[in-house]
Amino acid sequence: MNGISKDLRLERVVIIMYEAVIGLEVHVELKTSSKIFCGCSTSFGAMANTQVCPICLGMPGVLPVLNKKVVEYAVLVGMALNCEIASFAKMDRKNYFYPDLPKAYQISQYDLPLCKNGFLEIETEKGPKRIGITRIHIEEDAGKLTHEGDTISESQGSLVDFNRGGVPLIEIVSEPDIRSSEEATAYLDGLKSILQYLDVSDCKMEEGSLRCDGNISIRLSGSREFGTKTEIKNLNSFKSLQKALDFEYERQVKTLRKGEKVIQETRTWDEGKGITLPLRSKEEAHDYRYFPEPDLVPIKVDAGWLDDIREKMPELPRAKKKRYVETFELPVYDADVLTRDRELALYYEEALTYYPDAKKLSNWIMAEFLKLINQQQVPVSQSLARPKDLADLLTAVDQGAISNKVAKIVFEEMFHTGKKPHTIIKEKGFVQISDEASLAGIIEKVIDNNSKSVEDYKNGRLQALGFLVGQVMRDTKGQANPQLVNQILKEKLNTK
C-alpha cells in the first residue's frame, strides 16, 4: 500500500470532549422605597451604616413585618417568567455565621417558595432554547463587606456596611440547562430586560442590584450524568460572567485530564488575574439548618390578589419585538435592538408619535443615538436630545432645510447641549441652499473652472460628476442641496 508496511501500527488519538452544565442563581434587589422587614430606606450611596434600625441590625426583641410590595413584585416576575404561583408560601430562617449577617441567620424561603417551574426562552446559534427556572423566592439582603488587600482570599481585614442589610431580594434559580458562557449571558440579558420592563429593579450591576452566581460542572459529551459542580460567587458584569465560566470550564477539563477529581466548592473570580480562586467548601442545604421563621405569618396569595397583580403586567420585550415587526414593518434585527432596553423602546415610541417613518427613525436611533449613548455612558432617559427634538431634526432633513450629513453634526450638538435643532441650524448657518437660481450661478462658475472634469464627463467618465458636485458643496460650505446640485449639473453639462 504505497510502500507502507502492513506491520506498521497506527496510533489512534482519541479526543475526549466535555460539555459544560451551567445553572445560574441571580439575586435581584427590588426597587421598593423601604426594606423588606422594616421602614429603613433602600436608596443607594448613603453614608455607611446610616440607613439602619434595630430590626435590620438584628437587635434582640424586635419583630419583622413583611413588606407587601415585595410579594407583589416577586409574583409579577414569576408571571413574566411563566412560573406557577404558590397560593401558600412561608418564610424560613437560613442559619449561617458571616460578618455581614448580624442575626446569624437570613430570612429567606426554602421548601415553599412563591414561584416555581418557570422558563425563559433565549436565542442561540441553533435557534430558540428554553431555559428552565426552578424557583423564585424572596429574602433579605446581607450587609456589604469591603475587604482590605487585593483579593478577598488574601484580605487581612474587612469593614461592614449594614445599609444594604434588609434590602429586599428575589433569587431566581435556573435549571442546569445552560451549555455555554454565551448562553449564560443571553439568559442573564433576557432576565435583565424583563426585570427592567416590569420596573421592579434598576438592575445596576455596578451598584450590586443585580448579582449572579454561576454553578458549573462538566461531563462527557452525550452523557446524562452530572459532574461535580463548583459555584462562582458575585459576578458583577456580563463580561465577568462569561470570562469566569470559560476559565472554570477549562480548569475542570484540565483537572480531569490529569486524572484528578473536581472538588465541590465555592470559588471567587479574580478580575485582575482572570482566574477563579477557592473561597470555601460548598455547603449543602442541611448545613444551613433551615426552619420556618416563627416571627412571620405564612403568605397567602388568593385569586383576587393574583388578578390585581396581573393587571399591572406591561408589554414584555418579546411581545413588543413582535409588534414592531408586524405593525411598524421593521426588520427583526431593528426590533431586537430597540426592544432590548425598556428606556430605548420608550424613546423610540415617543419619537414615532412625532415622526411617522418607522424605519428611518430606527436607523437614526441605532446608529447616531446609540453611538453617543455608548460613548458617553449615559442612560437613555438622561439624554439631553429628547424624542421630539430628534423627530424635528428628521423633519428638517425631509423638508430640505439641511442635508443628512449636516443633520448628524446638529444631532451631536443636540445630544451634548440639549439645544433644539432649529436653534443650532440657525446659529451655525446650516440652512441648506435649495434655491435653483442661487445654485445655478455657483454651478456655472464650477463648470467654467473645471474644464478637464467637464470633458471627462462628456467622454463617459461618470465619476467626474461626483468631483464637480464636491466642488459645489465646497464652495457652498456644505449647505447646497446635493440632490438639486446633481440635477442642475446634469442639465447644464448635457446642454454644453
N, C-alpha and C positions, 0 to 999 in steps of 0.2 A: 504494500500500500504506500506508493510514492516514497519507497526507501525507508519507511519507518518500521522498526522491528515489531513483530507481533507480540514479543515478550515485554514490550515497554508498558509499564503500568502508569496510567494517567491518574494523577491525584485530582479528586473531585473536591472543590471548595464549596462548602455549604454556608451560605449567609443566613444567619438566624435573624428574622425580622421581628421586631417588637412593636406593639401599638400602645399608645397611651390611653389610659382610662382616667378621665378627669371629672370631678364634680366641684362645684363652687358653692361657697357659703357667702352670701352677700349681706352685709349689715347696712341698713339704711336709716339715717337719722330723720325722723319725721318733722315736718315743718309746723309744729304746734308752738304757741306762744309761751306755754308753760310746760314743766316737766311731767313725767308720766304719773308720779305719785304725790306731787306737791305743787305749789304755786310759783316756784322759782323760775326765773326767766331762762329761756333756751338760746338767747342771742349769742352770736359768736364774737370772740375778740375782746371780751371784758377782762379787766384785771383779774389775775389768778385768785381763786377762792373768794370771789365777791358775790357769786350767784349761788349761794348755798343756804341751807336751813337745817334744823335738827333732823328732818325726815330724810333728805338726800345725803346727809352725813351719817345716818345710821345711829343716832343717839338712842339710848335706852328709853323705852316707854312711849315712843312715838308710833303713830298708826298711819299707814299709807292709804290714799284714796285714789282709785283708778281714774285717769283722765279719759272721759268718754270719746273725745275726738280721736284718741289713739286707736281705739277699737274701730271706729268708722273708717279711718284711713287704711288700716290693715285689711278690713273686709273689702274696701274699694280696690285695693291692689290685688287681693285674691280673686275678685270677679274679673279684673282685667287680664289675669293670668290663668283663667279657665279653671279655677280651683273649686273644690267642694267647700262650702262654708259651714262650719260647725254651728249647730243650734245651741250647743252646750260646750263651754270650754272653761278652763281654770288656770290659775297662776300657780307656779311652783317655785320652790327655793332650790337654787343650784349652788351647792356649797363648795367653795374653794378659797384658799388663802392667797391673796395677792395684794400688794400695797395700794393699788388704786381702787380697792373694793372695801370700803370702811366697815360694812356689816359682816364681812367674811362670807357673805353669800350674795348671789344676784337673783332678783325676782325675774323669772323667765317663764317659759312654758315647756312642758316635757311631753307627756303622753296624750294630752288633749289640746292640740294647737287650734288656732282659729281657722286656718285654711290648710288644705292638703290636696294631693293628687291633681295638680295642675300641669300646664305645659306652656312653653314659649316656642314659637316657630322662628327659625333663623334661616338665612340664605347661605348656602355653601357652594363650592365649585360644582358639586354634583346635584345642586337643586335645593329645594326647601328641606329642612330637617327639624324634627320636633324634639326639643329638649324637655324632659320631664321635670316637674317641680314636686319634690317630696312634700314640703310643708312650708308654711309661712307662719311665724309666731311673733308675738310681741314680747319685749323685755326692756329693762333699763340699761342704759349705757354705764360703763365704769368711768372713773376719772382718767385723766391723761398724765402719763409719766413722761418726763423729759430726762433722758439718760445722759450722764456725763461720759466722755470718751467718744471714739469714732463709731463704735457699733454697740448694740445692746449686749452682745456676748462679752464685750471687753469692758463694759461700764463698771466703774468703781463706786458709783452713787447715782441716785435719781431724785428728782423733785416731782411732787404730785400736785396737780390742779384738779380740784373736785367740781369745778364749774360744769364739766361735761357729765359728771355722775348724776344719773337720774333722767338724762335726756332720753326721750322715747325712741326706741329702735324697733324695726321689724327685721327679722332674719329670714332671708329667702334661701332655702336649701334645695339645690338641684339634684336630680338623679345623676349617676355616673355615666351620662350619655354622651359626654363631650370627648372627642378623639384627637384634638389638636389645640395648640395655643391660638390658632386663628379662629377656630370655632368658639373657644372660650371668650375671646374678645368680642366676637359677633354677638354672643349671648349676653355679655355684660352691657354692650352698647344697646342692644334691644331692650334690656331691662331699664337702663337709664332713661331711654327715650320715653317709655311708658310711664315711668315714675314722674318725669317732668310734665308729661301731658296731663296726668292726674293731679298735678300741683300738690303732691304730698311731701315732696322733699326738693331741696335745691340741688342735690346730687353733686356738690362741690367736693371732688376727691381731694383737692389740695387742703380743704378745711376739715376733712375727715367725716363729712356727712354721707359719703358713700365709700365703704371699705369692703375689701374682698379677701377671703381666704381660699386658697386653692388646694384641693385634695387630689393627689396624683399617684397612680401606680402604673406599672407596665405589665404586659403579658404577651405571650407568643401570639402572632397574628393568627386569627382563626380560632383561638382558644376562647372558652366561655367562662373560665375561672378567673377570679380577680387575683392580682398580685398584692404584695404588702404595700400599703399606701403611706405617704408622708403628707403632712399638712404644712403649707407655706402661709405664714400669718401676715395680715395687714399690708396687702399690696395696694398702694395708693395711687396707681395710674394704670392706664391701659398698657402702656409700654412696659411697666414693671411686671404686670401680669404675664404678658407674652414672653418676656425675657426669662422670668423666673421659672415658668412652666417648661420652656425649652431647655434651660440649664438642668433642671431636675430630671427631665426625661433622659438626657444624655448621661447624667450622673448615675441614674439607676441602671441604664443599659450597661455602662462600664462596670458597675458593681457586679452584675450577674455574669457578665462575660469573664470576669476574673474568678468566678466560682464562689463568690461571696454572697451573703444574704442582705437584702434591703431591710433596714431596721425601721419599725413603725415609730415615728417621732414627729415632733413639731419643729419646723425649721423657720429661719428668718431670711429674708432677701437682703443682701448687701448690695445696694445700688452702685456704690463706688467700685467694688471689686467685681461685680457682675456674677456673684455666686450665692448659693444658699448655704447657710450655716446651721448647725444643730442648736436648738434652743432648749428643748426639754423632751423627755419621753412622753409619748402620746397617752393621754388619759382615756379610759373607757367611760361610758355613761354611768356605770355603777360607782365609779370613783367620786362622782360629784354628789352622791347620796341625795338624789332628788326626793323631795316630799312636798305635798300640797302646801301652799302658802296659807297659814292659818289666819292671817290678818286681813285677807281679801275674800269677798264672796265670789262664787262662780260667775262666769259671764254667760248670759242667755241672749241669743240673737234670734228674735222671732221674725215671722214672715213680714210683718208690717215695717219693722226696722230695716230689714233687707230691701224692701221696696223703696223706702226713703233714700237709702244709700245708692241703690241702682239708678235712681233719677239724677244723681249727681255725676254719672259716668259721662265724660266728654267723648267726642270722636277721637279714636285712638290712631296711632300712626299708620297701621296697615289699612284701615278703612279710609283714612284721609288720602293716602297714596293712591288707592284705587279710584277715589273720586276725582283726584287731579288728572288721572289718565283718561277717565271716561268723560268727565264734564268739561275740563279745560283742554283736552286733547294734547296733553303734554307727553313727551317720551317717558318711558318708565324710569330712565336714569334721572331726568329732571325731577320727577315726582319723588323719587327716593331721596335725593339731596335736600329738597325743600321741606320734606316732612320729617326728616330725621330729628330735627331740633324744633321744639314747640314754638320758641320765640321767632325762629326764622319763618315758620309756616304762618304765624300770625302777621308778621311783617309783610309777607307776600300777599296774603289775602286782603289786608288793608290797602296796599298799593293797588291791587286789582280793582278795588271799588272806584278808583280814580282813573285808571288806565287799563282799558279792556283787552289789550293784546297780550294774552297769557304767555305765549312763547317768548316774545321779545322781552317782556318783564322778567321771565325766568332766566333768560340769557344774561341780563344785566346783574341780577342778584347773584347768580352762581359765579360770574366772572369778576365784575368790578366790586360789588359789595362784599362778597366773602373774602376776596383778596385783601381788602383793607381791614376787615374784621380780624382775619388771621394775623396780619402784620402787627396790628395794634393790640391784639389780645383783649378786646373789649366785648362784653355781652351784646347780643343783637339789640336787646331792649334799651341799652345805653348809647346806641349810635345817635350822633347829632343829625345825621341825614335821615329825616323821617320819611315814612312811606309816601305821603302826599308830595313831598319835595322831589322824590325820585320820579313819581308819576308826572309832575310838572316838567321836569327836565326832559323826559322822553317825549312828551307832547311838543316841547320846543323843537326837538330834533325832527319830529314828523311834520311840523309846520314849516320847516326850512329855516328857522331862526338861527340855528347853529348846526354845524356838522357833527357827525358821530364822534370824530376824533376830538373835537373841541369839548364835546359833552363829557368825555372821560376826564378831561382836565378840570372842568367845572365840578364834576361829581366828587373828585378827590378833595377839592376845597370845601365843598358842602360837608363832606364827612368830617373834616378836621375843624371846621369853624361853626357849622350849624347855620350858615347863611342860606338864604333862599336862592334858587338857581337864577332867577331873573336879575337879582341884585348883583350876583357875581358876573353874569354876562354883560350887564351894563357897566360895572366898574372896570372890567378888563377890556372893554371894547370888542367883545367876541361876536357881536351881531353879524350873522352871515350875509354876505352880499348876494342877493338873488335878483337884482335889477339888471335886465338884459342890456339896457343902454350903458349902464356903468361898466359892466363887464366887457362889452364889445370893444370899447376903446383900449382897455388894458390888453385884451387878446390881440388886437391889431398890432400893438407895439411888440408883443412877444413874437408874433409871426415875422414881423419885419426884422427883428434882431436875431432870429434863429433860422436863417435860410437853409442851412445844411439839414437841419431836422425836418423842415418842411419838404425838402427834396426827398429825403429818406422816406417820409410818409407816403409821398406820391409814388415812390418806387415799390410800395408794398411792405415796407418795414413798419408794422403797426406799433411796435414798441416806441417809435418816435413820438407817437401821440401822447404816451404817458409822460415823456420828458417835457413836452410842451405844456401839458396840464400842470406838471410840477412847477414850471416857471411861473405860470399864472398864480398858483397857490402861494409861491414865494413872494411875488410882487404884491399880493393882497394880504400878506401875513396870515395865511391860512383861513381867511374869512370868506373867500369865494365859495359859492355853492358848487361842489365838484361835478355833480350831475349836469348842471347847467353849463358849466365850463366845457365839459365834454361835448355837449350838444352844439354849442356855438362854434367851438373849434372845428368840428367836423364839417359844419355848414360852410364856414369860411374857407377851409382847406379844399373842399370839393369844388368850390367855385373859382379858385385861383388857377 
